[in-house]
Amino acid sequence: MKALVYHGMKDVRVDTVDDPKIEEARDAIIRVTSTAICGSDLHIYNGSIPQPRPMVLGHEFMGIVEEVGKGVGGKLKVGDRVVVPFPIACGTCFFCNHELPGHCENSNPDHYGPEGGLLTEKGGALFGYTDIYGGYNGGQAEYVRVPYADYGPRVIPDSLTDEQALFLTDIFPTGYSGIDWADVKGGESIAIFGAGPVGIMAAKSAWLRGAARVVIIDTLQYRLDKAKATASVETILWDGAKSVVEQIRAMTEGRGADVCVECVGFEPDRDLLDRAKAVINFEKGSDKVLTTCMSAVRRGGVVTVLGVYSTPFDNFPVHQFFDKGITIRGGQAPAQKHIDKLLQYVVEGKVKLDDIITHRLPLAEAVHGYDIFRNKKEDCVKVVLKP
């Protein structure tokens, strides 16, 4: 089959690789009909999260069931059209039973542990997301092996197109988690940092939960324009942390936002000073967006972290966390926890997901897709690949 394979930093290729096979009784083989490039894929592409051997990337995919293992039972059958949540989870362990599939105790046996270290004792497995997260090939391919197929995949009704349903895999549940972790009940002011796909999905989720005001902050005007068009938000063009914080406070009677959602992670746009600080402190990337959230949120408010952070950072403002009484939550989104509810929102027409797509490419052009997505060319916001 054809698949997008990571070979090293900024080196991905569409290769011919072996077809996946059933390896365990609860496996299924999915023929991929749509897949997407995610911002998290870029952390691997950039070499920021190490991967020493070739691997098929991609954790946002859906398709048709081609084969099922004997242990899948009647939960899934050949011919079903399914969307697959990005965490690989068994559905039976302590964490799965507590609706925390990203912490599954069984899907990542070689690198799992309670510590959450840099390269050891990581969480549950993720599709196409390095050996330290299970080493499973991902879905930017013609076919993919899906473990625990009786727990993860959801059958999609014929009334929905692929593009209407595809983002139930990751970015919609992830954006929704940023709002759910803040226990948004209605009437809140919400500031979302990052106008990429996850940030826009967080904004759509904020409206679903009854937010009174939603503002998105980004460094690029075209992304803010897309957020405004697709999620009806107010926007702020980043011109420095101090200015952004001042603008958010001015919008909220001087208090700050009730909720700040961090959708950027450790690889934001950085100037020379940011880069020098990272070198001096032996840091990877920067936590400047997260620390800006700490200033922009009101006292007693909530900061939720959806952007990936893979290393420690010096001078993290723990004093500010304490003095302001901030609640901080984050991590891999529990996609399986929310997917059925979110699917129903899509079916009922309460939310539209496919309006963020800016590029549709055949899988054969995936390398070009990575280039325009990473380098923000052609006003790229979201790339969907068709195998």
TAPE-V545719 format. One record per residue. N is the residue number from 1. RES is the residue in one small letter. PHI is phi in whole degrees, -180 to 180 (none if undefined). PSI is psi in degrees with one decimal (none if undefined). Layout:
n=N res=RES phi=PHI psi=PSI
n=N res=RES phi=PHI psi=PSI
This chain:
n=1 res=m phi=none psi=166.2
n=2 res=k phi=-94 psi=141.6
n=3 res=a phi=-155 psi=151.6
n=4 res=l phi=-85 psi=115.8
n=5 res=v phi=-115 psi=131.5
n=6 res=y phi=-81 psi=128.0
n=7 res=h phi=-116 psi=-12.8
n=8 res=g phi=161 psi=177.7
n=9 res=m phi=-55 psi=122.1
n=10 res=k phi=58 psi=27.8
n=11 res=d phi=-129 psi=93.4
n=12 res=v phi=-121 psi=146.2
n=13 res=r phi=-143 psi=149.9
n=14 res=v phi=-87 psi=107.9
n=15 res=d phi=-111 psi=164.4
n=16 res=t phi=-93 psi=121.4
n=17 res=v phi=-129 psi=169.0
n=18 res=d phi=-64 psi=142.7
n=19 res=d phi=-64 psi=143.4
n=20 res=p phi=-70 psi=155.1
n=21 res=k phi=-130 psi=158.1
n=22 res=i phi=-64 psi=124.6
n=23 res=e phi=-114 psi=-29.5
n=24 res=e phi=-130 psi=158.7
n=25 res=a phi=-61 psi=-27.6
n=26 res=r phi=-96 psi=14.5
n=27 res=d phi=-80 psi=157.4
n=28 res=a phi=-137 psi=153.9
n=29 res=i phi=-108 psi=125.9
n=30 res=i phi=-111 psi=130.2
n=31 res=r phi=-84 psi=114.0
n=32 res=v phi=-74 psi=129.1
n=33 res=t phi=-107 psi=-26.2
n=34 res=s phi=-150 psi=142.3
n=35 res=t phi=-148 psi=165.9
n=36 res=a phi=-139 psi=159.3
n=37 res=i phi=-95 psi=130.9
n=38 res=c phi=-112 psi=153.1
n=39 res=g phi=-57 psi=-31.8
n=40 res=s phi=-66 psi=-30.1
n=41 res=d phi=-61 psi=-31.0
n=42 res=l phi=-68 psi=-26.2
n=43 res=h phi=-63 psi=-36.1
n=44 res=i phi=-74 psi=-48.0
n=45 res=y phi=-55 psi=-41.3
n=46 res=n phi=-76 psi=-9.1
n=47 res=g phi=83 psi=8.6
n=48 res=s phi=-76 psi=-29.2
n=49 res=i phi=-114 psi=116.7
n=50 res=p phi=-71 psi=143.7
n=51 res=q phi=-144 psi=108.2
n=52 res=p phi=-80 psi=-16.0
n=53 res=r phi=-128 psi=162.6
n=54 res=p phi=-60 psi=142.4
n=55 res=m phi=-152 psi=140.9
n=56 res=v phi=-74 psi=124.7
n=57 res=l phi=-89 psi=171.3
n=58 res=g phi=111 psi=125.9
n=59 res=h phi=-130 psi=9.0
n=60 res=e phi=-115 psi=100.5
n=61 res=f phi=-155 psi=159.3
n=62 res=m phi=-151 psi=166.6
n=63 res=g phi=174 psi=-157.5
n=64 res=i phi=-110 psi=133.4
n=65 res=v phi=-69 psi=122.3
n=66 res=e phi=-101 psi=-29.9
n=67 res=e phi=-158 psi=145.2
n=68 res=v phi=-130 psi=146.9
n=69 res=g phi=-77 psi=166.5
n=70 res=k phi=-65 psi=-24.3
n=71 res=g phi=-86 psi=-3.4
n=72 res=v phi=-76 psi=-27.3
n=73 res=g phi=64 psi=-143.6
n=74 res=g phi=-90 psi=6.9
n=75 res=k phi=-69 psi=-26.3
n=76 res=l phi=-149 psi=143.3
n=77 res=k phi=-136 psi=159.5
n=78 res=v phi=-58 psi=133.7
n=79 res=g phi=99 psi=-15.8
n=80 res=d phi=-64 psi=140.5
n=81 res=r phi=-100 psi=120.9
n=82 res=v phi=-132 psi=154.9
n=83 res=v phi=-112 psi=143.1
n=84 res=v phi=-118 psi=117.3
n=85 res=p phi=-60 psi=147.3
n=86 res=f phi=-72 psi=-30.3
n=87 res=p phi=-75 psi=141.6
n=88 res=i phi=-95 psi=116.1
n=89 res=a phi=-141 psi=144.6
n=90 res=c phi=-79 psi=-28.2
n=91 res=g phi=85 psi=-0.2
n=92 res=t phi=-128 psi=-13.7
n=93 res=c phi=-80 psi=178.7
n=94 res=f phi=-55 psi=-48.5
n=95 res=f phi=-74 psi=-38.7
n=96 res=c phi=-61 psi=-39.4
n=97 res=n phi=-69 psi=-17.0
n=98 res=h phi=-104 psi=23.1
n=99 res=e phi=58 psi=41.1
n=100 res=l phi=-127 psi=65.9
n=101 res=p phi=-63 psi=-26.7
n=102 res=g phi=-69 psi=-7.8
n=103 res=h phi=-114 psi=19.0
n=104 res=c phi=-49 psi=133.2
n=105 res=e phi=-81 psi=-11.5
n=106 res=n phi=-113 psi=-16.4
n=107 res=s phi=-85 psi=-14.9
n=108 res=n phi=-130 psi=62.1
n=109 res=p phi=-63 psi=-29.9
n=110 res=d phi=-80 psi=-21.6
n=111 res=h phi=-134 psi=18.2
n=112 res=y phi=-89 psi=149.2
n=113 res=g phi=180 psi=166.9
n=114 res=p phi=-77 psi=-16.0
n=115 res=e phi=-75 psi=-38.5
n=116 res=g phi=69 psi=47.7
n=117 res=g phi=-77 psi=-174.2
n=118 res=l phi=-68 psi=-50.5
n=119 res=l phi=-125 psi=-0.6
n=120 res=t phi=-132 psi=163.7
n=121 res=e phi=51 psi=56.3
n=122 res=k phi=-89 psi=-176.2
n=123 res=g phi=-85 psi=-160.0
n=124 res=g phi=-67 psi=171.7
n=125 res=a phi=-77 psi=155.4
n=126 res=l phi=-132 psi=145.7
n=127 res=f phi=-65 psi=132.0
n=128 res=g phi=58 psi=35.8
n=129 res=y phi=-131 psi=55.1
n=130 res=t phi=75 psi=162.2
n=131 res=d phi=-65 psi=-32.0
n=132 res=i phi=-72 psi=-13.8
n=133 res=y phi=-113 psi=40.3
n=134 res=g phi=108 psi=-25.9
n=135 res=g phi=72 psi=21.7
n=136 res=y phi=-86 psi=134.8
n=137 res=n phi=-64 psi=147.5
n=138 res=g phi=-97 psi=-165.8
n=139 res=g phi=-105 psi=9.7
n=140 res=q phi=-84 psi=68.0
n=141 res=a phi=-161 psi=171.6
n=142 res=e phi=-77 psi=-30.1
n=143 res=y phi=-141 psi=156.0
n=144 res=v phi=-148 psi=142.2
n=145 res=r phi=-86 psi=128.6
n=146 res=v phi=-114 psi=107.9
n=147 res=p phi=-72 psi=160.4
n=148 res=y phi=49 psi=47.3
n=149 res=a phi=-70 psi=-11.4
n=150 res=d phi=-83 psi=-4.3
n=151 res=y phi=-116 psi=-42.8
n=152 res=g phi=-84 psi=-60.2
n=153 res=p phi=-61 psi=145.9
n=154 res=r phi=-120 psi=134.4
n=155 res=v phi=-73 psi=133.3
n=156 res=i phi=-103 psi=132.5
n=157 res=p phi=-66 psi=151.2
n=158 res=d phi=-63 psi=-18.7
n=159 res=s phi=-70 psi=-15.8
n=160 res=l phi=-104 psi=137.8
n=161 res=t phi=-76 psi=166.6
n=162 res=d phi=-55 psi=-47.6
n=163 res=e phi=-69 psi=-27.1
n=164 res=q phi=-70 psi=-26.7
n=165 res=a phi=-107 psi=-19.9
n=166 res=l phi=-56 psi=-38.7
n=167 res=f phi=-81 psi=3.5
n=168 res=l phi=-69 psi=-14.2
n=169 res=t phi=-64 psi=-42.1
n=170 res=d phi=-150 psi=-65.7
n=171 res=i phi=-69 psi=-31.0
n=172 res=f phi=-72 psi=-50.4
n=173 res=p phi=-59 psi=-34.4
n=174 res=t phi=-68 psi=-49.7
n=175 res=g phi=-59 psi=-40.5
n=176 res=y phi=-64 psi=-37.7
n=177 res=s phi=-61 psi=-37.0
n=178 res=g phi=-62 psi=-28.5
n=179 res=i phi=-88 psi=-39.4
n=180 res=d phi=-66 psi=-41.0
n=181 res=w phi=-61 psi=-28.1
n=182 res=a phi=-84 psi=-1.3
n=183 res=d phi=55 psi=44.8
n=184 res=v phi=-65 psi=125.1
n=185 res=k phi=-112 psi=-17.0
n=186 res=g phi=131 psi=137.2
n=187 res=g phi=92 psi=-1.3
n=188 res=e phi=-81 psi=155.4
n=189 res=s phi=-97 psi=129.1
n=190 res=i phi=-128 psi=126.6
n=191 res=a phi=-109 psi=124.6
n=192 res=i phi=-114 psi=122.4
n=193 res=f phi=-97 psi=111.7
n=194 res=g phi=114 psi=114.1
n=195 res=a phi=-101 psi=32.2
n=196 res=g phi=-82 psi=-170.3
n=197 res=p phi=-57 psi=-42.6
n=198 res=v phi=-68 psi=-41.7
n=199 res=g phi=-61 psi=-41.8
n=200 res=i phi=-66 psi=-39.2
n=201 res=m phi=-67 psi=-33.9
n=202 res=a phi=-64 psi=-39.5
n=203 res=a phi=-65 psi=-44.8
n=204 res=k phi=-60 psi=-39.2
n=205 res=s phi=-68 psi=-37.1
n=206 res=a phi=-60 psi=-42.3
n=207 res=w phi=-65 psi=-38.6
n=208 res=l phi=-60 psi=-32.4
n=209 res=r phi=-92 psi=6.1
n=210 res=g phi=90 psi=21.0
n=211 res=a phi=-58 psi=147.8
n=212 res=a phi=-88 psi=-30.6
n=213 res=r phi=-151 psi=132.6
n=214 res=v phi=-132 psi=126.4
n=215 res=v phi=-126 psi=139.9
n=216 res=i phi=-116 psi=138.9
n=217 res=i phi=-115 psi=136.2
n=218 res=d phi=-157 psi=166.1
n=219 res=t phi=-91 psi=-11.9
n=220 res=l phi=-120 psi=127.9
n=221 res=q phi=-66 psi=-37.8
n=222 res=y phi=-64 psi=-32.7
n=223 res=r phi=-72 psi=-37.8
n=224 res=l phi=-64 psi=-38.9
n=225 res=d phi=-62 psi=-40.1
n=226 res=k phi=-66 psi=-42.0
n=227 res=a phi=-62 psi=-42.2
n=228 res=k phi=-65 psi=-40.6
n=229 res=a phi=-71 psi=-32.6
n=230 res=t phi=-101 psi=-19.0
n=231 res=a phi=-131 psi=6.3
n=232 res=s phi=53 psi=47.9
n=233 res=v phi=-106 psi=162.3
n=234 res=e phi=-81 psi=157.2
n=235 res=t phi=-133 psi=151.5
n=236 res=i phi=-132 psi=126.4
n=237 res=l phi=-84 psi=121.7
n=238 res=w phi=-61 psi=122.5
n=239 res=d phi=-133 psi=34.3
n=240 res=g phi=119 psi=146.2
n=241 res=a phi=-61 psi=-42.7
n=242 res=k phi=-61 psi=-45.8
n=243 res=s phi=-63 psi=-42.6
n=244 res=v phi=-62 psi=-45.7
n=245 res=v phi=-61 psi=-42.6
n=246 res=e phi=-62 psi=-40.3
n=247 res=q phi=-67 psi=-39.7
n=248 res=i phi=-67 psi=-40.5
n=249 res=r phi=-66 psi=-36.7
n=250 res=a phi=-64 psi=-29.4
n=251 res=m phi=-78 psi=-15.4
n=252 res=t phi=-127 psi=38.2
n=253 res=e phi=56 psi=32.0
n=254 res=g phi=85 psi=-5.6
n=255 res=r phi=-83 psi=-39.7
n=256 res=g phi=108 psi=164.8
n=257 res=a phi=-69 psi=147.6
n=258 res=d phi=-63 psi=-37.8
n=259 res=v phi=-137 psi=133.4
n=260 res=c phi=-116 psi=130.1
n=261 res=v phi=-113 psi=119.2
n=262 res=e phi=-93 psi=111.6
n=263 res=c phi=-119 psi=27.9
n=264 res=v phi=-113 psi=-54.6
n=265 res=g phi=91 psi=-162.0
n=266 res=f phi=-87 psi=3.6
n=267 res=e phi=-122 psi=59.5
n=268 res=p phi=-78 psi=172.6
n=269 res=d phi=-62 psi=133.4
n=270 res=r phi=-132 psi=146.1
n=271 res=d phi=-95 psi=-177.7
n=272 res=l phi=-62 psi=-38.0
n=273 res=l phi=-65 psi=-42.3
n=274 res=d phi=-60 psi=-43.3
n=275 res=r phi=-68 psi=-39.5
n=276 res=a phi=-64 psi=-41.8
n=277 res=k phi=-59 psi=-41.7
n=278 res=a phi=-63 psi=-39.8
n=279 res=v phi=-66 psi=-46.2
n=280 res=i phi=-62 psi=-39.5
n=281 res=n phi=-93 psi=6.1
n=282 res=f phi=56 psi=43.9
n=283 res=e phi=-106 psi=154.8
n=284 res=k phi=-104 psi=114.5
n=285 res=g phi=76 psi=-144.1
n=286 res=s phi=-151 psi=150.2
n=287 res=d phi=-106 psi=23.0
n=288 res=k phi=-66 psi=-29.8
n=289 res=v phi=-72 psi=-40.9
n=290 res=l phi=-64 psi=-43.0
n=291 res=t phi=-69 psi=-30.1
n=292 res=t phi=-66 psi=-38.3
n=293 res=c phi=-59 psi=-38.5
n=294 res=m phi=-63 psi=-32.7
n=295 res=s phi=-81 psi=-36.0
n=296 res=a phi=-78 psi=-22.3
n=297 res=v phi=-79 psi=149.8
n=298 res=r phi=-75 psi=165.9
n=299 res=r phi=-59 psi=136.4
n=300 res=g phi=74 psi=7.7
n=301 res=g phi=-85 psi=-173.4
n=302 res=v phi=-126 psi=133.1
n=303 res=v phi=-112 psi=123.7
n=304 res=t phi=-113 psi=142.0
n=305 res=v phi=-118 psi=108.7
n=306 res=l phi=-104 psi=-23.2
n=307 res=g phi=-69 psi=149.2
n=308 res=v phi=-78 psi=133.8
n=309 res=y phi=-127 psi=120.1
n=310 res=s phi=-114 psi=-3.7
n=311 res=t phi=-140 psi=162.8
n=312 res=p phi=-75 psi=160.6
n=313 res=f phi=-132 psi=135.1
n=314 res=d phi=-77 psi=154.6
n=315 res=n phi=63 psi=26.9
n=316 res=f phi=-64 psi=134.4
n=317 res=p phi=-77 psi=66.8
n=318 res=v phi=-64 psi=-28.6
n=319 res=h phi=-63 psi=-36.9
n=320 res=q phi=-71 psi=-41.1
n=321 res=f phi=-55 psi=-44.8
n=322 res=f phi=-72 psi=-49.7
n=323 res=d phi=-65 psi=-37.1
n=324 res=k phi=-88 psi=-9.0
n=325 res=g phi=65 psi=43.2
n=326 res=i phi=-82 psi=139.5
n=327 res=t phi=-96 psi=129.6
n=328 res=i phi=-120 psi=128.2
n=329 res=r phi=-136 psi=150.2
n=330 res=g phi=-176 psi=-174.3
n=331 res=g phi=125 psi=-172.2
n=332 res=q phi=-67 psi=133.5
n=333 res=a phi=-68 psi=138.8
n=334 res=p phi=-80 psi=74.9
n=335 res=a phi=-57 psi=-42.3
n=336 res=q phi=-63 psi=-27.5
n=337 res=k phi=-66 psi=-37.9
n=338 res=h phi=-104 psi=-15.0
n=339 res=i phi=-61 psi=-37.6
n=340 res=d phi=-67 psi=-41.8
n=341 res=k phi=-65 psi=-43.0
n=342 res=l phi=-69 psi=-36.9
n=343 res=l phi=-59 psi=-41.3
n=344 res=q phi=-64 psi=-38.6
n=345 res=y phi=-57 psi=-42.4
n=346 res=v phi=-67 psi=-46.3
n=347 res=v phi=-58 psi=-41.5
n=348 res=e phi=-80 psi=-3.1
n=349 res=g phi=76 psi=18.5
n=350 res=k phi=-79 psi=-15.5
n=351 res=v phi=-149 psi=144.9
n=352 res=k phi=-115 psi=129.2
n=353 res=l phi=-107 psi=-31.1
n=354 res=d phi=-81 psi=-1.0
n=355 res=d phi=-76 psi=-6.1
n=356 res=i phi=-88 psi=-9.5
n=357 res=i phi=-70 psi=127.0
n=358 res=t phi=-112 psi=-21.4
n=359 res=h phi=-139 psi=132.7
n=360 res=r phi=-122 psi=120.5
n=361 res=l phi=-133 psi=151.2
n=362 res=p phi=-69 psi=153.9
n=363 res=l phi=-54 psi=-32.7
n=364 res=a phi=-60 psi=-22.1
n=365 res=e phi=-105 psi=23.2
n=366 res=a phi=-63 psi=-33.6
n=367 res=v phi=-61 psi=-43.4
n=368 res=h phi=-62 psi=-39.0
n=369 res=g phi=-60 psi=-42.2
n=370 res=y phi=-64 psi=-39.3
n=371 res=d phi=-64 psi=-49.4
n=372 res=i phi=-73 psi=-30.7
n=373 res=f phi=-72 psi=-48.3
n=374 res=r phi=-64 psi=-43.8
n=375 res=n phi=-95 psi=6.6
n=376 res=k phi=53 psi=47.7
n=377 res=k phi=-91 psi=160.3
n=378 res=e phi=54 psi=30.4
n=379 res=d phi=53 psi=41.5
n=380 res=c phi=-75 psi=129.5
n=381 res=v phi=-116 psi=-44.9
n=382 res=k phi=-149 psi=130.9
n=383 res=v phi=-109 psi=127.4
n=384 res=v phi=-110 psi=132.0
n=385 res=l phi=-107 psi=140.3
n=386 res=k phi=-116 psi=107.3
n=387 res=p phi=-63 psi=none
